[in-house]
Amino acid sequence: MSALALTSALLAASGDVYTDSDPRGTLLTAQAILEHGTFALYAYPDAPSGYRVVERAGHRFYAYPPGTPIAALPAVAIARLAGLDMARSVDDDIVQRALAAMSIGLTAILASSLAVRWLRWPPGLTPDRLLVTLFECSPSLPLASVVARSSRVAVAAAV
């Protein structure tokens, strides 16, 4: 399960990804809450504009519900300790991608845990043996065959 989660997270964190969409402003709002105690983005003149920001009572606010910025507070606090600033789009992208990778990894762990717990497996086929078989049958993953062989030894020793 951890191999699946790690692979999913690595795939999510790699490559070129379009990140200038609706979430742009979520982490900046979380930073505003941490640093200024408000949802208003007045302290960030280069804050996203357009449909992602609304103006009320002379203040600019992120246009989407506040739940996501509140949920992102711990991640933004850690990012700020690491010297990242959500007002810079590069730093925002780094944190957004890290959060996406962690979400995918956790989803993979949850889905595989539920499958192992609730799905019936054919006689003689355990989740470990299925994983070994999948790795051995994949010609595009040469490293996986080494892992699969070592897993087969571990599975054989366990059986």
DRENDO-1510 file (C-alpha; in Angstrom, 1 decimal, always signed):
<recs>
REC; n; res; u; v; w
REC; 1; MET; +0.0; +0.0; +0.0 .
REC; 2; SER; +2.8; +2.4; +0.8 .
REC; 3; ALA; +4.4; +1.8; -2.6 .
REC; 4; LEU; +1.1; +2.7; -4.3 .
REC; 5; ALA; +0.8; +5.8; -2.2 .
REC; 6; LEU; +4.4; +6.8; -2.9 .
REC; 7; THR; +4.1; +6.2; -6.6 .
REC; 8; SER; +0.8; +8.2; -6.8 .
REC; 9; ALA; +2.3; +11.1; -4.8 .
REC; 10; LEU; +5.5; +11.1; -7.0 .
REC; 11; LEU; +3.4; +11.2; -10.2 .
REC; 12; ALA; +1.3; +14.0; -8.9 .
REC; 13; ALA; +4.3; +16.1; -7.9 .
REC; 14; SER; +6.2; +15.6; -11.2 .
REC; 15; GLY; +5.8; +17.2; -14.6 .
REC; 16; ASP; +4.3; +20.4; -15.8 .
REC; 17; VAL; +1.0; +21.2; -14.3 .
REC; 18; TYR; -1.4; +24.1; -15.0 .
REC; 19; THR; -1.8; +25.8; -11.6 .
REC; 20; ASP; -3.3; +29.2; -12.4 .
REC; 21; SER; -6.9; +28.3; -11.8 .
REC; 22; ASP; -9.5; +28.6; -9.1 .
REC; 23; PRO; -7.2; +27.5; -6.2 .
REC; 24; ARG; -4.9; +30.5; -6.8 .
REC; 25; GLY; -5.7; +32.6; -3.8 .
REC; 26; THR; -6.6; +29.8; -1.4 .
REC; 27; LEU; -3.1; +29.6; +0.2 .
REC; 28; LEU; -2.7; +33.4; +0.1 .
REC; 29; THR; -6.0; +33.7; +2.1 .
REC; 30; ALA; -4.6; +31.2; +4.6 .
REC; 31; GLN; -1.4; +33.3; +4.8 .
REC; 32; ALA; -3.5; +36.4; +5.4 .
REC; 33; ILE; -5.3; +34.7; +8.3 .
REC; 34; LEU; -2.0; +33.6; +9.8 .
REC; 35; GLU; -0.2; +36.9; +9.5 .
REC; 36; HIS; -3.0; +39.5; +9.8 .
REC; 37; GLY; -5.9; +37.6; +11.4 .
REC; 38; THR; -8.3; +38.4; +8.5 .
REC; 39; PHE; -9.6; +37.0; +5.3 .
REC; 40; ALA; -9.1; +40.3; +3.6 .
REC; 41; LEU; -6.2; +40.4; +1.0 .
REC; 42; TYR; -5.4; +44.1; +1.5 .
REC; 43; ALA; -1.8; +43.4; +2.6 .
REC; 44; TYR; -1.1; +41.7; -0.8 .
REC; 45; PRO; -1.4; +44.2; -3.7 .
REC; 46; ASP; -0.4; +41.5; -6.2 .
REC; 47; ALA; -3.1; +39.2; -5.0 .
REC; 48; PRO; -5.1; +37.3; -7.7 .
REC; 49; SER; -7.7; +39.4; -9.4 .
REC; 50; GLY; -10.7; +38.8; -11.7 .
REC; 51; TYR; -13.3; +36.2; -10.9 .
REC; 52; ARG; -11.3; +34.8; -7.9 .
REC; 53; VAL; -11.5; +38.0; -5.9 .
REC; 54; VAL; -14.6; +40.0; -4.7 .
REC; 55; GLU; -14.6; +43.4; -3.2 .
REC; 56; ARG; -16.8; +44.1; -0.1 .
REC; 57; ALA; -16.8; +47.2; +2.1 .
REC; 58; GLY; -13.6; +48.4; +0.4 .
REC; 59; HIS; -11.7; +45.1; +1.1 .
REC; 60; ARG; -10.7; +42.4; -1.4 .
REC; 61; PHE; -11.6; +38.8; -0.4 .
REC; 62; TYR; -11.0; +35.4; -2.0 .
REC; 63; ALA; -14.3; +34.7; -3.8 .
REC; 64; TYR; -14.6; +31.0; -2.8 .
REC; 65; PRO; -15.8; +29.6; +0.6 .
REC; 66; PRO; -13.4; +29.9; +3.5 .
REC; 67; GLY; -13.2; +26.2; +4.3 .
REC; 68; THR; -10.3; +25.4; +2.1 .
REC; 69; PRO; -8.1; +28.3; +3.3 .
REC; 70; ILE; -8.9; +27.3; +6.9 .
REC; 71; ALA; -8.0; +23.7; +6.2 .
REC; 72; ALA; -4.8; +24.8; +4.5 .
REC; 73; LEU; -3.6; +26.8; +7.6 .
REC; 74; PRO; -1.2; +24.1; +8.9 .
REC; 75; ALA; +0.4; +23.6; +5.5 .
REC; 76; VAL; +0.8; +27.3; +5.0 .
REC; 77; ALA; +2.3; +27.7; +8.5 .
REC; 78; ILE; +4.9; +25.0; +7.7 .
REC; 79; ALA; +5.6; +26.6; +4.3 .
REC; 80; ARG; +6.0; +30.0; +5.9 .
REC; 81; LEU; +8.5; +28.5; +8.4 .
REC; 82; ALA; +10.4; +27.1; +5.4 .
REC; 83; GLY; +10.6; +30.6; +3.9 .
REC; 84; LEU; +7.9; +30.3; +1.3 .
REC; 85; ASP; +5.5; +33.2; +0.6 .
REC; 86; MET; +2.1; +32.5; -0.9 .
REC; 87; ALA; +2.1; +35.9; -2.5 .
REC; 88; ARG; +4.7; +34.6; -4.9 .
REC; 89; SER; +3.1; +32.4; -7.5 .
REC; 90; VAL; +6.1; +30.0; -7.6 .
REC; 91; ASP; +5.9; +29.4; -3.9 .
REC; 92; ASP; +2.1; +29.0; -4.1 .
REC; 93; ASP; +2.6; +26.4; -6.9 .
REC; 94; ILE; +5.1; +24.4; -4.8 .
REC; 95; VAL; +2.7; +24.2; -1.9 .
REC; 96; GLN; -0.3; +23.5; -4.1 .
REC; 97; ARG; +1.5; +20.6; -5.8 .
REC; 98; ALA; +2.8; +19.2; -2.5 .
REC; 99; LEU; -0.8; +19.2; -1.1 .
REC; 100; ALA; -2.1; +17.6; -4.2 .
REC; 101; ALA; +0.6; +14.9; -4.0 .
REC; 102; MET; -0.2; +14.2; -0.3 .
REC; 103; SER; -4.0; +14.1; -1.1 .
REC; 104; ILE; -3.4; +11.6; -3.9 .
REC; 105; GLY; -1.2; +9.4; -1.7 .
REC; 106; LEU; -3.6; +9.4; +1.2 .
REC; 107; THR; -6.5; +8.6; -1.2 .
REC; 108; ALA; -4.5; +5.7; -2.6 .
REC; 109; ILE; -3.9; +4.4; +1.0 .
REC; 110; LEU; -7.5; +4.8; +1.9 .
REC; 111; ALA; -8.8; +3.1; -1.2 .
REC; 112; SER; -6.4; +0.2; -1.1 .
REC; 113; SER; -7.1; -0.3; +2.7 .
REC; 114; LEU; -10.8; -0.3; +2.0 .
REC; 115; ALA; -10.4; -2.8; -0.9 .
REC; 116; VAL; -8.3; -5.1; +1.2 .
REC; 117; ARG; -10.8; -4.9; +4.1 .
REC; 118; TRP; -14.1; -5.2; +2.2 .
REC; 119; LEU; -13.4; -6.9; -1.2 .
REC; 120; ARG; -13.4; -10.7; -1.5 .
REC; 121; TRP; -10.2; -12.0; -3.0 .
REC; 122; PRO; -10.1; -15.2; -5.1 .
REC; 123; PRO; -8.7; -18.2; -3.3 .
REC; 124; GLY; -5.0; -18.1; -3.2 .
REC; 125; LEU; -4.8; -14.5; -4.3 .
REC; 126; THR; -3.8; -12.1; -1.6 .
REC; 127; PRO; -3.2; -8.4; -2.0 .
REC; 128; ASP; +0.5; -9.0; -1.7 .
REC; 129; ARG; +0.6; -11.6; -4.4 .
REC; 130; LEU; -1.5; -9.4; -6.6 .
REC; 131; LEU; +0.9; -6.5; -6.2 .
REC; 132; VAL; +3.9; -8.8; -7.0 .
REC; 133; THR; +2.1; -10.1; -10.1 .
REC; 134; LEU; +1.3; -6.6; -11.3 .
REC; 135; PHE; +4.9; -5.5; -10.9 .
REC; 136; GLU; +6.3; -8.5; -12.6 .
REC; 137; CYS; +4.0; -8.1; -15.6 .
REC; 138; SER; +4.9; -4.4; -16.2 .
REC; 139; PRO; +7.7; -4.2; -18.8 .
REC; 140; SER; +8.0; -0.4; -18.3 .
REC; 141; LEU; +9.1; -0.7; -14.7 .
REC; 142; PRO; +12.5; -2.5; -14.6 .
REC; 143; LEU; +13.1; -1.4; -11.1 .
REC; 144; ALA; +9.7; -2.7; -10.1 .
REC; 145; SER; +10.8; -6.3; -11.1 .
REC; 146; VAL; +13.6; -6.1; -8.6 .
REC; 147; VAL; +11.2; -4.9; -5.9 .
REC; 148; ALA; +8.8; -7.6; -7.0 .
REC; 149; ARG; +11.4; -10.3; -6.7 .
REC; 150; SER; +12.4; -9.2; -3.2 .
REC; 151; SER; +8.7; -9.0; -2.3 .
REC; 152; ARG; +8.1; -12.5; -3.6 .
REC; 153; VAL; +10.9; -13.8; -1.4 .
REC; 154; ALA; +9.3; -11.9; +1.6 .
REC; 155; VAL; +5.8; -13.2; +0.6 .
REC; 156; ALA; +7.1; -16.8; +0.2 .
REC; 157; ALA; +8.8; -16.6; +3.6 .
REC; 158; ALA; +5.6; -15.3; +5.1 .
REC; 159; VAL; +3.5; -18.1; +3.5 .
</recs>
